[in-house]
Every structure is written in structure tokens, then in C-alpha cells.
Amino acid sequence: MTTRILPAAGDPDAARVIVTLLSQLPASEPAAPVPDSTTLLDTLARLAAESIDELPEVVLVHERIGPVPALELIREVALRFPAVGVVLVSSDAGPALFSAAMDSGARGLIGLPLSYEELAARVQAAAQWSVGVRRHLGRGAAESLTAGPGGRVVTVTGAKGGVGTTFTAVQFALAAAASGRRTALVDMDLQAGDVGSYLDVQFRRSIADLAGIQDISPRVLQDAVYDDRTGLALLLAPADGERGEEVDERAARHVIGALRGRYELVVIDCGTQVTGANAAAVETADVAVLVTTPDVVAVRAAKRMVRMWERLQVRKAEDTAMVVNRWSKHTEIQPALIEKITKTRATRTPVPAAFKELQAVVDAGRVQDLDNRSTVKQALWTLAGELGLLAAPENAAAPAAVSSPGASLAVRASGPVARLRRGREG
């Protein structure tokens, strides 16, 4: 059997050495090396979308890969493509790094400088493990592994303040819960989160309480989550905004991973600011939604946000779903023009401008009580179906408009988030 190997090395000299040795291995088929973590994840996602059989058996990750550190990248690959054997290549082959690599999901560690014997042994062991996993699970189960364990993640981000980001996120979560999905709603607008205010919830725990925990067990997660009467599990932003700094990129990844394993759908309100935490959320999301209103200032802000995501290697514009809020047929800036300007994928259902329908429940902090006859609610719940967030198209609990949600948007499998660079706009 031929072993397909995909090396990932940011150093061109290291990549040449690795490929040269790999080409000498019997029954091996080394692919062209990928230069960074983003390309690696995108390559694996593209292959997985074709078939589980297209994925390589072994991925070699060099210690100097970037922009995401090697151990974080290995964790991402192990979570999203569990049937691929990952091997770390590092100048430090000591027991501490070996233990850390195994904890991240690696199947082996190879020391530098490379030796043919060690490379052959580690690659063979990882390949045998990969083949064994796929054979043991069978084709159907193996195909399901390409999406990683647990539920889907959808992020909702605002082009600017006041465009309806939190209201949209809350209604998406309520629609999913009403359709029968076990749903978590996370407030990652860390300094100014209002999810609790919109649902009339006060809870002393927040996402900041999970920030310093490396292994978030189900019991620890449950202590931080508020089970609301609406059926939603709420993970709120800290009441003291300064505690938001405790939730960094790594903490966000751990929290999202823990939530994926417990809930069918995780809806994350990312607010309007780009931080390491919510950038990681957008990066790892199965569906990334950007909310705007059809006015010049908001559309410019949406374009600025999309460009920033692309510069920081967070997400591509074409992989972002654009929701147009407060739309009317008399609006000069229509969704098709916004799609062209931002190069995103505009959703088919715009949300009408009908704030009078919302004012009473928003002022009362009870948006869950919004009448099913509300045109805004019908549009947002229809959008939830369009984005594939509902358990089934037909759902008696949802407004009538949800009965024909249409096909889900095609979205990419996400890769690693680039660390926010100092000096960039934020």
C-alpha cells in the first residue's frame, strides 16, 4: 500500500530536506510541502470535501510552521481530521515536548536533524494507525470524521455597532432550539456583551471563568453555563468588561472545542471588534455570518471587516455569509450591491426594517417573547434554515416562513487563526 504524506514546513530548506528523505521511503507518495498552517488546513479541508480516501495518511508538521504554533496546529488537525496521523518534527525531542505533542493529538515526534531510520519508523507507525482507524470505523463513519467531533459552530459578527448583531445571534439560537437542536449561545463580545440583557438573565459565571482551564471537563463546563428556560445553554460575557482580556485566542479555542463536544449547535455573538478570541471563533466556525445594514457607513465597515479578516488570515470573503438587516424595497443599497462590494455571499433572505415590532420585547429584555407573526422574526428564522442551523425544515414551533428554508449555504471548513499582529488595525 502506498502511504501519502503531506509535509508542512515554513522553512524552505527544511522542506527540501524532508521531501528528499520522504522520496526515499519505500511505497511512499510525498506531496508538495505546504508553507504555512492556513494552507495546510485549507488543503486538508479541500481533500476531505472530495472524499475521505483523498486525505493523506500522514501529515508532518515542522516546529517552525506559522502563523499558528506547531502544537496548536496539530490540535486543529487532530480535531478536524481525526483519521489523519500527525507527526511533529522538532529539534527538541525531549520528554516534555513529547508529552505535549501527544496531548495535542500527535502520533509521533521526530528529532532534528532528520535520520532516515527514525523518519521511516514514525511515518510507518502513523500510517498504520491511520489505516487502522479508517478500516475499523468503516467508510460511513470515517467520512463523518472529516468534520471533526461534535456539533457545528456559527459566528455572528457586526460590521459596526448598532446593526443588530446580538439580536440576530439570539434569534438564530432560539430558532435552532425550537427546531429540536441542543443549542448553546455564547457571548464573545467580551467587553460589552448584551446577550444576558436581551434574555433577562443574570448569572455570576461567564466565559472568563473558563479562560485559565486547560482541560475543560463536562462538569466544569456545566458550572459555567446557564440553562435558560428557552432551552438555550448560555455562556455569557463577563459582567466586568476588563475581565474580557483573560479570554485569549487559546482559551477561546479550548472553550469552543468543549462546547462542540456537548452541543449540536454553538451560536457565538462576536460583537463588532476583532480580538484574538473572537477571531479564533470566526476562524474555527463552520458558518461565519457578518451582519450589516444597507447604508453607506455600515457597508464600508463591512468591507473593512472582511479585508481585516483576510489580512489576518482569519477568513476569506467568499466564505462569509452576509446578512442585510433593516432592508426595504425602497433602500438604494440592495443586497446584490453589498455582495459585489464586499465580495461575500449575501443570504437570500434580507431582514426587513420593522423596529416597532421589536421595541416592546427589546425594552423589556425579553426578545424570546417576540410574536411569531413578526416579519423580523420570520425572516431571521428563515435565515437560520437557509444557513443550515435547524434540525429539520418542517417545524411546527417555528414561524411559517421557516417551513421552506431553502438550501444551506456552502461554507468552507475553517483553518487556524493567525495571531493578531501588533500595529494592525483592530
CORDAKA-V369095 format. One record per pair of residues at least 4 apart in sequence whose ideal C-beta (glycine too) atoms are under 8 Angstrom apart, sorted by sequence separation. I is the first residue (numbers start at 1). J is the second residue. D is the distance in Angstrom with one decimal. If there is no record, write none. Layout:
BEGIN
i = <I	I>
j = <J	J>
d = <D	D>
END
This chain:
BEGIN
i = <10	11	12	13	14	15	16	17	18	19	20	21	35	36	37	38	39	40	41	42	43	44	45	46	47	48	50	61	65	68	69	70	71	72	73	74	75	76	77	78	93	94	95	96	97	98	99	100	102	110	114	115	116	117	118	119	120	121	122	123	124	125	126	127	128	129	130	131	132	133	137	138	139	140	141	142	145	158	159	164	165	166	167	168	169	170	171	172	173	174	175	177	189	194	195	196	205	207	216	217	218	219	220	221	228	247	248	249	250	251	252	253	254	255	256	257	258	259	274	275	276	277	278	279	280	281	294	295	296	297	298	299	300	301	302	303	304	305	306	307	308	310	315	316	327	333	334	335	336	337	338	339	354	355	358	359	360	370	374	375	376	377	378	379	380	381	382	383	385	391	398	420	9	23	25	34	65	68	92	93	101	114	134	137	158	176	177	188	189	196	216	227	228	238	246	247	273	274	293	294	309	310	315	333	339	361	362	364	372	373	384	385	390	398	9	22	34	48	64	158	177	187	189	195	196	210	227	228	238	260	282	292	308	309	310	338	339	361	370	371	372	384	420	23	47	48	63	77	90	111	158	176	187	196	213	226	227	237	259	271	292	309	310	327	339	361	370	395	7	22	47	62	65	68	78	101	110	134	137	157	187	225	226	238	247	270	309	327	338	361	385	390	395	9	34	47	61	77	88	110	133	156	187	225	226	292	358	361	393	394	173	185	210	225	226	256	268	292	307	336	393	7	19	44	90	98	173	210	224	270	306	309	324	335	393	7	61	74	97	110	156	173	256	270	290	335	358	390	393	19	61	88	109	156	268	322	357	385	19	74	108	209	210	306	324	357	7	18	44	107	170	209	290	335	390	61	93	156	169	290	322	358	5	71	93	108	190	207	268	322	357	381	382	385	15	59	70	88	93	107	108	154	190	205	206	357	358	381	384	40	86	87	90	92	93	107	188	205	357	382	385	386	5	15	70	86	87	88	90	91	187	205	235	302	322	354	357	381	382	385	386	388	40	86	87	88	89	90	91	166	186	205	354	378	381	384	385	386	387	388	3	85	87	88	90	107	320	322	324	354	377	378	379	382	386	387	5	7	12	82	85	87	89	107	166	203	321	322	324	327	352	378	382	386	3	4	5	6	7	9	165	235	252	256	320	321	322	323	327	328	352	378	2	3	4	5	6	8	10	31	40	59	61	63	89	170	201	252	256	317	318	320	321	322	325	326	327	328	351	374	1	2	3	5	7	8	9	10	55	58	59	61	63	78	79	169	251	252	317	318	319	321	324	325	326	327	372	373	2	4	6	7	8	57	58	59	60	61	62	63	74	78	166	201	249	253	282	288	317	318	323	324	326	352	372	6	8	37	55	56	57	58	59	61	62	63	77	78	166	170	207	248	249	252	256	323	351	8	36	37	38	55	58	60	63	71	75	166	170	199	206	207	248	252	326	350	351	36	37	71	74	75	206	207	208	233	247	249	279	285	290	292	294	349	8	36	37	52	74	151	167	199	203	205	206	207	244	249	253	274	283	288	289	290	292	293	8	41	72	74	166	206	282	283	288	289	290	291	292	293	294	351	40	44	48	71	199	201	203	206	244	279	282	288	289	290	292	293	294	349	6	212	274	287	289	291	299	349	41	45	87	199	201	204	208	211	274	279	37	41	44	87	208	211	302	306	347	6	40	44	206	211	221	294	296	306	349	6	22	196	208	216	221	274	294	295	303	306	348	37	41	87	195	208	212	216	294	299	303	347	44	85	86	196	207	211	214	218	274	294	302	347	85	184	195	196	210	213	216	221	294	18	85	195	216	299	302	193	299	18	85	193	210	211	218	294	61	85	192	193	210	84	191	292	15	83	185	187	190	14	183	184	185	186	187	189	190	207	210	63	183	184	185	186	187	188	192	6	14	60	83	183	184	185	187	191	4	5	8	9	11	82	83	182	184	190	191	4	5	6	7	8	10	290	4	5	6	7	8	9	11	177	178	190	191	3	4	5	6	8	10	83	177	190	290	3	5	7	9	10	177	190	9	10	174	8	190	174	348	83	173	188	323	83	347	60	82	83	81	188	345	8	58	81	80	82	321	80	81	82	58	80	57	58	79	186	57	79	186	18	58	57	186	57	195	14	184	193	184	193	184	192	9	182	183	186	188	189	182	183	184	186	188	189	190	52	182	183	184	185	186	187	188	189	191	181	182	183	184	185	186	188	189	181	183	185	189	190	52	190	176	190	321	176	188	189	52	188	321	52	55	176	24	51	173	319	21	52	188	319	25	52	173	21	25	28	172	186	319	18	316	17	22	49	21	25	48	169	289	48	169	170	315	169	287	22	287	287	313	153	166	314	165	313	314	165	166	312	313	153	165	312	150	153	165	151	312	150	151	163	312	150	149	150	154	156	161	148	149	150	151	152	153	154	156	158	160	312	150	151	152	153	154	155	156	157	158	159	311	151	152	154	156	157	158	151	153	155	157	308	172	308	5	3	3	157	168	267	287	155	168	288	3	265	287	157	286	155	165	288	155	164	264	286	153	163	286	163	164	285	1	155	163	284	153	154	157	159	283	153	154	155	157	158	159	160	283	153	154	155	156	157	158	159	283	284	152	153	154	155	157	158	159	283	152	154	156	163	282	160	280	160	230	279	147	159	279	159	160	276	279	159	160	159	276	276	159	275	159	274	157	275	274	273	168	168	164	163	164	163	198	200	200	199	200	198	199	197	199	249	198	199	249	72	75	79	72	168	164	167	174	167	171	170	170	171	167	175	179	171	175	76	172	176	181	171	175	181	171	175	181	172	179	180	168	172	179	180	171	176	179	175	176	172	175	176	180	179	172	178	179	178	179	178	175	179	175	154	154	152	152	67	147	146	38	80	76	76	73	72	68	67	68	68	67	68	67	49	48	45	45	44	45	42	45	41	41	42	41	40	41	38	37	38	37	38>
j = <14	15	16	17	18	19	20	21	22	23	24	25	39	40	41	42	43	44	45	46	47	48	49	50	51	52	54	65	69	72	73	74	75	76	77	78	79	80	81	82	97	98	99	100	101	102	103	104	106	114	118	119	120	121	122	123	124	125	126	127	128	129	130	131	132	133	134	135	136	137	141	142	143	144	145	146	149	162	163	168	169	170	171	172	173	174	175	176	177	178	179	181	193	198	199	200	209	211	220	221	222	223	224	225	232	251	252	253	254	255	256	257	258	259	260	261	262	263	278	279	280	281	282	283	284	285	298	299	300	301	302	303	304	305	306	307	308	309	310	311	312	314	319	320	331	337	338	339	340	341	342	343	358	359	362	363	364	374	378	379	380	381	382	383	384	385	386	387	389	395	402	424	14	28	30	39	70	73	97	98	106	119	139	142	163	181	182	193	194	201	221	232	233	243	251	252	278	279	298	299	314	315	320	338	344	366	367	369	377	378	389	390	395	403	15	28	40	54	70	164	183	193	195	201	202	216	233	234	244	266	288	298	314	315	316	344	345	367	376	377	378	390	426	30	54	55	70	84	97	118	165	183	194	203	220	233	234	244	266	278	299	316	317	334	346	368	377	402	15	30	55	70	73	76	86	109	118	142	145	165	195	233	234	246	255	278	317	335	346	369	393	398	403	18	43	56	70	86	97	119	142	165	196	234	235	301	367	370	402	403	183	195	220	235	236	266	278	302	317	346	403	18	30	55	101	109	184	221	235	281	317	320	335	346	404	19	73	86	109	122	168	185	268	282	302	347	370	402	405	32	74	101	122	169	281	335	370	398	33	88	122	223	224	320	338	371	22	33	59	122	185	224	305	350	405	77	109	172	185	306	338	374	22	88	110	125	207	224	285	339	374	398	399	402	33	77	88	106	111	125	126	172	208	223	224	375	376	399	402	59	105	106	109	111	112	126	207	224	376	401	404	405	25	35	90	106	107	108	110	111	207	225	255	322	342	374	377	401	402	405	406	408	61	107	108	109	110	111	112	187	207	226	375	399	402	405	406	407	408	409	25	107	109	110	112	129	342	344	346	376	399	400	401	404	408	409	28	30	35	105	108	110	112	130	189	226	344	345	347	350	375	401	405	409	27	28	29	30	31	33	189	259	276	280	344	345	346	347	351	352	376	402	27	28	29	30	31	33	35	56	65	84	86	88	114	195	226	277	281	342	343	345	346	347	350	351	352	353	376	399	27	28	29	31	33	34	35	36	81	84	85	87	89	104	105	195	277	278	343	344	345	347	350	351	352	353	398	399	29	31	33	34	35	84	85	86	87	88	89	90	101	105	193	228	276	280	309	315	344	345	350	351	353	379	399	34	36	65	83	84	85	86	87	89	90	91	105	106	194	198	235	276	277	280	284	351	379	37	65	66	67	84	87	89	92	100	104	195	199	228	235	236	277	281	355	379	380	66	67	101	104	105	236	237	238	263	277	279	309	315	320	322	324	379	39	67	68	83	105	182	198	230	234	236	237	238	275	280	284	305	314	319	320	321	323	324	40	73	104	106	198	238	314	315	320	321	322	323	324	325	326	383	73	77	81	104	232	234	236	239	277	312	315	321	322	323	325	326	327	382	40	246	308	321	323	325	333	383	76	80	122	234	236	239	243	246	309	314	73	77	80	123	244	247	338	342	383	43	77	81	243	248	258	331	333	343	386	44	60	234	246	254	259	312	332	333	341	344	386	76	80	126	234	247	251	255	333	338	342	386	84	125	126	236	247	251	254	258	314	334	342	387	126	225	236	237	251	254	257	262	335	60	127	237	258	341	344	236	342	62	129	237	254	255	262	338	106	130	237	238	255	130	237	338	62	130	232	234	237	62	231	232	233	234	235	237	238	255	258	112	232	233	234	235	236	237	241	56	64	110	133	233	234	235	237	241	55	56	59	60	62	133	134	233	235	241	242	56	57	58	59	60	62	342	57	58	59	60	61	62	64	230	231	243	244	57	58	59	60	62	64	137	231	244	344	58	60	62	64	65	232	245	65	66	230	65	247	232	406	142	232	247	383	145	409	123	145	146	145	252	409	73	123	146	146	148	387	147	148	149	126	148	126	127	148	255	127	149	256	89	130	130	259	131	269	89	259	269	262	271	263	271	89	262	263	266	268	269	263	264	265	267	269	270	271	134	264	265	266	267	268	269	270	271	273	264	265	266	267	268	269	271	272	265	267	269	273	275	139	277	264	278	409	265	277	278	142	278	411	143	146	267	116	143	265	411	114	145	281	412	119	146	267	116	120	123	267	281	414	114	412	114	119	146	119	123	146	267	387	147	268	269	414	269	387	123	388	389	415	256	269	417	269	417	418	270	271	417	418	259	271	418	257	260	272	259	420	259	260	272	421	260	260	261	265	267	272	260	261	262	263	264	265	266	268	270	272	424	263	264	265	266	267	268	269	270	271	272	424	265	266	268	270	271	272	266	268	270	272	424	289	425	123	123	124	278	289	389	409	278	291	411	127	389	411	282	411	281	291	414	282	291	391	413	281	291	414	292	293	414	131	285	293	414	284	285	288	290	414	285	286	287	289	290	291	292	415	286	287	288	289	290	291	292	416	417	286	287	288	289	291	292	293	417	287	289	291	298	417	297	417	298	368	417	286	298	418	299	301	417	420	301	302	302	419	420	304	420	305	420	305	426	426	426	323	325	325	325	326	326	362	364	365	365	366	365	366	365	367	417	367	368	419	250	253	257	253	351	351	358	368	362	367	367	368	370	367	380	384	377	381	284	380	384	389	380	384	390	381	385	391	383	390	391	380	384	391	392	384	389	392	389	390	387	390	391	395	395	389	395	397	397	398	398	398	402	402	387	389	388	389	313	413	413	313	413	415	416	416	416	416	416	417	418	418	419	419	413	413	412	413	413	414	412	415	413	414	415	415	415	416	415	415	416	416	418>
d = <8.0	6.5	6.5	6.6	6.3	6.3	6.2	6.6	6.1	6.2	7.3	7.4	6.1	7.1	6.5	6.2	6.0	6.5	6.2	6.3	6.5	6.0	6.4	7.1	7.9	6.9	4.7	5.7	7.8	4.9	6.9	6.3	6.6	6.6	6.5	6.1	6.3	6.1	5.5	6.2	7.0	6.8	6.1	6.5	6.0	6.5	6.4	6.5	6.0	6.6	7.3	6.6	6.1	6.4	6.2	6.0	6.0	6.3	6.3	6.1	6.3	6.5	6.3	6.3	6.1	6.4	6.6	6.1	5.9	6.2	3.7	6.6	6.3	6.9	6.9	7.9	8.0	7.9	5.7	5.4	6.4	6.2	6.3	6.4	6.5	6.3	6.2	6.5	6.3	6.1	6.4	6.4	4.3	5.8	6.5	8.0	5.2	7.2	5.3	6.9	6.1	6.7	7.0	6.1	4.8	5.0	7.0	6.6	6.6	6.2	6.1	6.2	6.4	6.4	6.3	6.8	6.7	5.7	6.8	6.5	6.4	6.7	6.4	6.2	6.2	6.2	7.5	6.8	6.3	6.5	6.3	6.5	6.3	6.3	6.4	6.3	6.3	6.5	6.6	6.3	6.2	7.5	5.6	7.4	5.7	5.6	7.4	6.2	6.6	6.2	6.0	7.6	7.3	6.0	5.1	6.0	6.3	5.3	6.6	6.3	6.4	6.0	6.2	6.4	6.7	7.0	6.3	6.2	7.1	7.4	3.7	6.5	4.7	7.4	8.0	4.3	5.3	4.9	4.8	7.1	4.0	5.6	8.0	4.8	4.8	4.5	7.9	7.5	7.3	4.4	5.3	8.0	7.4	3.8	7.2	6.1	7.4	5.5	4.4	7.2	4.1	7.5	5.9	6.4	6.1	5.1	6.2	7.6	6.5	7.8	4.3	4.8	6.4	7.6	4.0	5.9	4.7	7.3	7.7	7.4	4.5	3.8	8.0	7.8	6.5	5.9	5.7	5.5	5.9	6.3	5.1	4.7	7.8	4.7	6.2	7.8	7.0	5.0	7.6	7.2	7.6	5.7	6.6	5.9	4.2	5.8	5.2	6.3	6.2	6.9	3.4	4.5	7.6	6.8	6.1	7.3	7.8	6.9	4.7	6.6	6.0	7.8	6.3	8.0	3.8	7.9	5.1	5.9	6.4	3.8	5.2	7.1	6.0	7.3	6.2	5.2	5.7	4.6	7.1	6.6	3.9	4.8	4.4	7.8	7.8	3.9	7.7	7.1	6.1	5.3	6.2	7.4	7.5	6.0	5.8	7.6	5.3	5.2	7.8	6.0	7.5	5.8	7.1	6.6	7.7	7.2	7.5	4.9	7.6	5.6	5.3	6.3	7.2	5.4	6.8	6.8	7.6	4.2	8.0	6.8	6.6	4.8	5.6	6.6	8.0	5.0	7.9	7.2	6.3	5.8	4.6	7.4	4.7	4.5	6.9	6.4	5.9	5.1	6.7	5.1	5.4	4.1	7.6	6.3	5.9	7.8	6.7	6.9	5.5	7.9	5.8	4.7	7.6	4.0	5.0	7.5	7.4	8.0	6.0	6.3	4.0	8.0	5.4	6.3	6.1	7.5	6.8	6.8	7.6	7.9	6.8	5.2	6.4	5.5	6.5	7.7	5.9	6.7	6.8	6.9	6.2	7.3	5.6	7.7	7.5	6.1	7.5	7.2	7.3	6.3	4.5	5.2	7.8	5.2	4.1	6.1	6.1	5.0	3.3	6.8	5.6	6.7	7.8	6.6	7.2	6.7	6.1	5.4	7.3	7.2	6.4	6.4	6.5	7.9	7.9	4.2	6.9	4.5	5.5	4.5	7.9	5.1	8.0	7.6	7.3	5.1	6.0	7.3	7.5	7.0	7.3	7.6	7.5	7.0	6.3	7.3	7.8	6.6	5.6	2.2	5.0	3.2	7.8	6.0	4.4	5.0	4.9	6.8	4.3	7.9	6.8	7.2	5.3	4.4	4.7	7.4	6.9	7.7	6.2	7.2	7.5	4.3	7.1	7.1	6.4	5.6	7.9	4.1	6.8	5.2	6.0	7.2	7.1	8.0	6.8	5.9	5.9	6.6	8.0	7.9	7.7	6.0	6.5	8.0	7.2	4.3	7.0	6.5	7.6	3.7	5.1	3.9	5.9	6.9	6.2	8.0	6.9	7.8	7.4	5.4	7.8	7.3	7.3	7.5	4.5	5.5	4.7	5.5	6.3	6.6	6.2	7.6	5.3	5.0	4.9	4.8	4.7	6.7	5.7	6.6	7.6	5.6	6.2	7.0	7.2	6.5	6.1	3.9	6.2	6.3	6.4	6.7	7.9	6.6	7.8	6.8	6.0	5.1	6.0	7.9	6.6	7.0	6.8	6.8	4.3	5.0	7.4	5.9	6.4	7.4	7.2	7.2	6.4	6.7	7.2	7.3	6.8	7.3	4.2	7.0	7.8	5.6	4.5	4.5	7.5	6.4	7.9	7.6	5.1	6.8	7.9	7.5	7.9	7.1	5.0	4.9	5.3	5.5	4.9	4.0	6.7	2.6	7.9	6.2	3.8	5.4	6.7	5.5	5.2	6.4	8.0	6.8	4.0	6.1	4.6	6.9	7.8	5.6	7.0	6.5	6.2	7.7	7.3	6.7	7.9	6.6	7.2	7.5	5.2	5.4	5.3	5.3	6.1	4.3	5.8	6.7	4.5	7.2	6.6	6.5	7.4	5.7	6.3	5.7	7.5	5.9	4.5	6.1	6.8	6.3	7.5	7.0	6.2	5.8	7.7	7.1	6.1	5.8	6.3	6.6	4.4	5.8	5.0	6.5	4.2	6.5	4.7	7.1	7.7	8.0	5.3	6.6	5.7	5.5	7.9	6.6	4.3	6.9	5.7	7.7	6.8	7.0	7.1	7.5	6.0	7.0	7.8	4.6	6.8	7.5	5.1	6.8	7.6	7.1	7.4	7.2	4.5	7.9	7.6	5.1	6.0	4.2	5.5	6.3	5.2	4.9	5.4	4.8	6.2	5.3	7.0	7.3	7.0	6.9	6.4	4.7	7.7	6.1	5.8	6.8	7.9	6.5	5.5	6.7	7.8	7.1	7.0	4.8	5.6	5.0	7.4	7.2	6.0	6.3	5.6	5.6	6.1	5.0	6.4	7.6	5.2	7.1	7.2	8.0	4.3	4.2	7.7	5.0	4.6	7.3	7.3	6.8	6.9	4.9	7.1	5.3	5.8	7.1	7.4	5.4	7.3	7.3	5.1	4.5	7.1	7.1	6.0	7.7	7.8	7.2	4.8	5.9	7.3	7.4	7.7	6.7	5.9	6.2	6.2	7.8	7.4	5.3	6.6	5.8	7.5	6.7	4.3	5.6	5.0	5.9	7.1	7.9	7.3	5.0	5.7	4.1	7.1	7.9	7.8	7.0	5.3	7.2	3.1	7.0	6.1	7.8	6.9	7.4	7.9	6.4	7.5	6.3	6.3	7.1	4.0	6.0	7.7	6.5	7.2	7.2	5.2	2.7	7.5	8.0	6.3	6.8	7.9	4.3	7.7	7.8	5.2	6.1	7.6	6.5	7.5	5.9	5.0	7.6	5.4	5.5	7.2	7.2	7.2	8.0	6.9	5.8	6.8	6.2	7.7	7.8	5.7	4.3	5.4	4.5	5.0	7.0	6.6	4.3	7.1	7.7	4.9	7.0	7.6	7.4	4.1	3.8	7.9	6.0	6.5	7.7	6.6	7.4	5.2	7.8	6.4	7.3	7.7	4.0	7.3	7.3	7.7	6.6	6.8	7.8	5.5	4.7	5.0	4.4	5.1	3.7	5.3	6.4	7.5	7.9	4.7	5.2	7.3	7.6	7.3	6.4	5.3	7.6	4.1	2.9	6.4	6.3	6.4	7.3	7.3	5.1	5.4	7.8	6.5	5.2	6.2	5.4	5.7	7.0	6.3	5.6	5.5	7.6	6.4	5.0	7.1	7.7	4.9	7.6	7.2	7.2	6.1	7.6	5.4	6.1	7.5	7.0	6.4	7.3	7.4	7.1	4.7	4.2	7.2	5.3	4.9	7.7	4.3	6.9	8.0	7.0	6.8	4.3	6.9	6.3	5.8	7.8	5.2	7.0	7.4	7.2	4.3	6.7	7.6	7.9	6.2	6.4	5.2	5.7	5.1	6.8	7.4	7.0	6.2	6.7	7.6	6.9	4.7	4.7	4.9	5.0	4.5	5.2	5.2	3.0	7.7	4.5	7.4	7.6	7.1	8.0	6.9	6.9	7.6	5.0	6.6	7.4	7.6	6.8	7.0	6.4	8.0	7.6	5.4	4.9	6.0	7.7	4.9	4.8	7.1	5.0	7.2	7.0	6.6	7.8	7.8	5.9	5.7	7.4	5.7	4.5	7.3	5.9	4.2	5.9	5.6	7.2	5.3	8.0	7.8	6.9	7.4	6.3	7.4	8.0	5.5	6.5	3.7	5.5	7.1	7.9	7.3	7.7	6.9	4.0	5.5	7.6	7.2	7.6	8.0	6.2	5.3	5.6	6.3	7.4	6.6	7.7	8.0	7.6	3.8	7.8	6.5	4.9	7.9	6.5	6.6	7.8	6.3	7.8	5.5	7.9	7.3	3.3	6.7	4.3	7.0	6.8	5.2	7.3	6.0	7.3	5.1	7.4	7.9	7.3	6.9	8.0	5.7	6.8	7.6	4.2	5.5	4.6	5.4	4.7	5.6	4.3	6.5	7.2	6.9	5.3	7.2	7.1	6.5	7.1	4.2	6.1	6.7	5.1	7.0	7.6	7.9	6.4	6.3	6.6	7.5	7.3	7.3	7.6	7.1	7.5	5.3	7.3	4.3	6.0	5.2	6.5	6.2	5.1	5.1	7.9	4.9	5.8	7.7	7.5	7.3	5.1	7.2	5.7	7.4	6.0	7.3	4.3	4.9	5.3	6.3	6.1	7.2	6.2	5.4	4.7	6.6	7.5	6.9	7.7	6.6	8.0	6.9	5.4	4.2	5.1	4.8	5.3	5.1	4.1	6.5	7.3	4.5	7.6	7.5	6.6	7.0	7.8	7.8	3.5	7.0	6.5	6.4	5.7	7.6	7.0	4.5	5.7	4.9	5.1	7.9	5.2	8.0	7.4	4.0	7.7	6.5	4.1	8.0	3.6	6.9	5.3	8.0	7.4	5.6	7.2	6.9	7.5	5.5	7.2	6.3	6.9	4.4	5.8	7.1	7.9	7.3	7.5	4.2	7.1	5.5	6.3	7.5	5.4	6.8	6.3	4.9	6.1	6.7	7.2	7.6	6.4	7.4	7.6	7.4	7.3	6.0	7.5	7.3	5.7	7.7	7.9	6.4	7.0	8.0	6.5	4.2	7.9	6.8	6.2	7.6	4.1	3.9	7.1	6.7	7.6	4.6	7.4	4.0	4.2	6.2	4.9	4.2	7.1	7.4	4.8	6.2	6.7	6.1	7.7	6.3	7.4	7.5	4.6	5.9	6.6	7.1	4.1	6.4	5.6	6.1	7.9	6.9	6.7	6.2	7.7	7.7	6.5	7.2	7.9	4.9	6.6	7.4	5.3	5.9	6.8	3.9	7.5	7.0	7.2	4.2	7.3	5.7	7.3	6.8	6.2	3.5	7.9	7.7	7.5	7.0	7.5	7.3	5.3	2.9	7.3	5.8	4.9	6.8	6.3	4.6	7.1>
END
